[in-house]
Amino acid sequence: MIKDITLRKAIPRDAAQIVDLYQSVYQGDYSDPMMSETARLRAALGRDDYYWIVASIDDRIVGSVVYQHTLTGFAKVFGAVIENDCRGQNLTERMMEFGYAQLRAIAHVEVVYATTRTVSSAPQKLTANLGYRKLGIFPNVHKTSGYETHCLTALFTKSAFDSRFTDFALHPRLRPLFEIVRRECGLPAIPDDWIPHTSAENFSRARSALELELIHAPRLTKRRFDEGKNTLVAQDHHTFFPFQEPNLLISSADQDVEVFCYFSETDKHCVLIGIHDVCNAGFADIVEKASVILQDLGVRYIEFIIRADESEKIEIAMQSGFIPCAYFPAMHLIGAQRYDFVIFSRSYEILNFRNIRLEGINREYLNQYLQLWKKNSLEPEPACAA
């Protein structure tokens, strides 16, 4: 019964039981390798940026959910798993509430996000019950036994929206997506002067002789990325992608251009985490050439994020075949203000939406994505002159 279950913060010695729990429930079919590697999970349990909640009956762990957070009041919650015999008791919801209350107290978290699976509607309903707002959709983001489409959802404090940066012109093609998010989150309407009168000719897609090559060396990649974050030059060029560590590097021979990626061998999912561009080769050239290299590697899905006020990069991303699939307001704290970000994705496989269950406006997000996919794929705009 629910009264016999205790919620607490996990400790390193819980690692083996947590791995066994994921193995028992998912039968080895879970996309995050940390959940199957005891040593790696034990190390995470000892880190300050993880707040791992477990549910236990006596000394037996029957549930788990993970929070990871930054020093800027931003967090994600993921990895919820419940032993089959303990389902139907709102245990996931209780663990999430317990963890959030702890993080609010000790880390002053203002924004928490989660991605929800769509093989059933239950995860979407659960996050909605906890006050999470729906922000977009990731079509075919993972592939385990079949294709998986996930939804993006986030929980905001009032202070997060109060500090939101709004003094920018939104790219015109983002407006339909933003309008769905605006209604969902109760954000102010877009003033008319937010919409710039631009066309494709305003955005440069210069070609260069830039040559990039793939370096599959996870430890070297991580070291180069960490070094770059500590230099002023690199900070000006690195993009922001929270809670991801690179394991794949795409670089020019002189290392003046470096693209840091996370690549999942399991389901060929890839995230572009950061770009280091000392020689100003240009965002368009780097993204297009890196995408070709990744496609040749066998990557089937690429994802990255761009600040919503960076209209030129947004235009380049769309002209390069990437589609905005989610809009995250007040995502990242820079100075005293929180900036909106747009999540872009590109799939190299035929989209497959069999057996998905979408709740509420998540179906609107899917329809909006498909409209943009059709425009990008079947009605592409001509490339700009160099």
Buried (B, 14 or more C-beta within 10 A) or exposed (E): EEEEBEBEBBEEEBBEBBBEBBBEBBEEEBBBEBBBBBEEBBBBBEEEEBBBBBBBBEEEBBBBBBBBBBEBBBBBBBBBBBBEEBBEBEBBBBBBBBBBEBBBEEBEBBBBBBBBBBEEBBBBBBBBEBEBBBBBBBBBBBBEEEBBBBBBBBBBBEBBBEBBBBEBBBBBBBEBBBBBBBEBBEBEEBEEEBBEEBEEEEBBBEEBEBEBEBBEEBEEBBEBBEEBEEEEEBEEBBBBBBBBEBBBBBBBEEEBBBBBBBBBEBBBBBBBBBBBBBEEBBBBBBBBBBBEBBBEBEBBBBBBBBBBBBBBBBBBBBBBBBBBBBBBBBBBBEEEEBBBBBBBBBBBEEEBEEEBBBBBBBEBBBBBBBEBBEBBEEEEEEEBEE
